[in-house]
Amino acid sequence: MNLLIVYYSTYGNVYKMAQLVAEGAREVQGVEPVIRRVPELIPAAVVDSRPEMKAGADLQREVPPVTLDDFRKAGAIAFGTPTRFGNVSAQLKNQIDQLTSLWMKGELEGKPAGVFNSTGSLHGGQETTLFTMMAPLLHLGFILVGVPYSTQELFTTQGGGSPYGPGHVAGPDSQRPIDQQEAAICRALGRRLAEVGRKLQE
Ligand SMILES: Cc1cc2nc3c(=O)[nH]c(=O)nc-3n(C[C@H](O)[C@H](O)[C@H](O)COP(=O)(O)O)c2cc1C
């Protein structure tokens, strides 16, 4: 079973979270994580003129862009975004809006999905972003999967991560590394989505 991890990331933090979600998915037998990025909407000239944006883009240069077939083939899907004013990024929302043809045919109905995100600050909108992302996913017919408190790191995290999904606090310069608790919560979502996806295919 493919577990699609589709994300947007300007500076690379959400990309690194996607890799951690993939690590968790790989722990489940028979599950293959597939990491895909959505199209950038920031003009290339702007990205090239900002060293920290360029470094983020360079980090992800080898990641293939997502296709509708990636969504069709997936048995479970994780959606990742940086927070933008307490909300989902325009780049990821743009991709979700392009799922209309699959929505019309009900092709995504019944697939499990989870959400993860990164913010600059601790109270900058992790939960609002995760909840905002969930609304279109419910319209599309996904079955939402979170991270329950059997994941002990939910009790100890000093950064991001909640039952609604993994989170990372990237700091004011977006350079704070993902810490151990945040990483464990990312892996937990990957593992859980993989397990639920497998069970639904039985
Ligand atoms: C236009 C814009 C709006 C942002 N809004 C928020 C916000 O509301 N709350 C917050 O904590 N961080 C905010 N940030 C910071 C980003 O969430 C942060 O850079 C991001 O999590 C880093 O992820 P990335 O490395 O994957 O791009 C904003 C950044 C930009 C560029």
The ligand as a Tripos MOL2 file, in Angstrom:
@<TRIPOS>MOLECULE
LIG
   31    33     1     0     0
SMALL
NO_CHARGES

@<TRIPOS>ATOM
      1 C1          3.2680   34.8160    4.9890 C.3       1 LIG1
      2 C2          3.6650   34.0610    6.2190 C.ar      1 LIG1
      3 C3          2.7560   33.9360    7.2540 C.ar      1 LIG1
      4 C4          3.1020   33.2470    8.4040 C.ar      1 LIG1
      5 N1          2.1770   33.1310    9.4050 N.ar      1 LIG1
      6 C5          2.5150   32.5240   10.5570 C.ar      1 LIG1
      7 C6          1.5770   32.4290   11.6240 C.ar      1 LIG1
      8 O1          0.4300   32.8350   11.5410 O.2       1 LIG1
      9 N2          1.9870   31.8370   12.7580 N.ar      1 LIG1
     10 C7          3.2570   31.3560   12.9300 C.ar      1 LIG1
     11 O2          3.5870   30.8640   14.0010 O.2       1 LIG1
     12 N3          4.1520   31.3850   11.9060 N.ar      1 LIG1
     13 C8          3.8150   31.9570   10.7260 C.ar      1 LIG1
     14 N4          4.7170   31.9990    9.7010 N.ar      1 LIG1
     15 C9          5.9950   31.2910    9.8350 C.3       1 LIG1
     16 C10         5.9440   29.9410    9.1120 C.3       1 LIG1
     17 O3          4.9080   29.1480    9.6020 O.3       1 LIG1
     18 C11         7.2800   29.2260    9.2090 C.3       1 LIG1
     19 O4          8.2060   29.9440    8.4280 O.3       1 LIG1
     20 C12         7.1280   27.7970    8.7150 C.3       1 LIG1
     21 O5          6.5160   27.0180    9.6880 O.3       1 LIG1
     22 C13         8.4250   27.1330    8.3130 C.3       1 LIG1
     23 O6          8.0940   25.9550    7.5980 O.3       1 LIG1
     24 P1          8.8670   25.5820    6.2600 P.3       1 LIG1
     25 O7         10.3240   25.5780    6.6050 O.co2     1 LIG1
     26 O8          8.3830   24.2100    5.8970 O.co2     1 LIG1
     27 O9          8.5370   26.5980    5.2290 O.co2     1 LIG1
     28 C14         4.3890   32.6850    8.5460 C.ar      1 LIG1
     29 C15         5.3010   32.8000    7.4770 C.ar      1 LIG1
     30 C16         4.9450   33.4800    6.3240 C.ar      1 LIG1
     31 C17         5.9440   33.5920    5.2080 C.3       1 LIG1
@<TRIPOS>BOND
     1     1     2 1
     2     2     3 ar
     3     2    30 ar
     4     3     4 ar
     5     4     5 ar
     6     4    28 ar
     7     5     6 ar
     8     6     7 ar
     9     6    13 1
    10     7     8 2
    11     7     9 ar
    12     9    10 ar
    13    10    11 2
    14    10    12 ar
    15    12    13 ar
    16    13    14 ar
    17    14    15 1
    18    14    28 ar
    19    15    16 1
    20    16    17 1
    21    16    18 1
    22    18    19 1
    23    18    20 1
    24    20    21 1
    25    20    22 1
    26    22    23 1
    27    23    24 1
    28    24    25 2
    29    24    26 1
    30    24    27 1
    31    28    29 ar
    32    29    30 ar
    33    30    31 1
@<TRIPOS>SUBSTRUCTURE
     1 LIG1         1 GROUP 0 **** ****
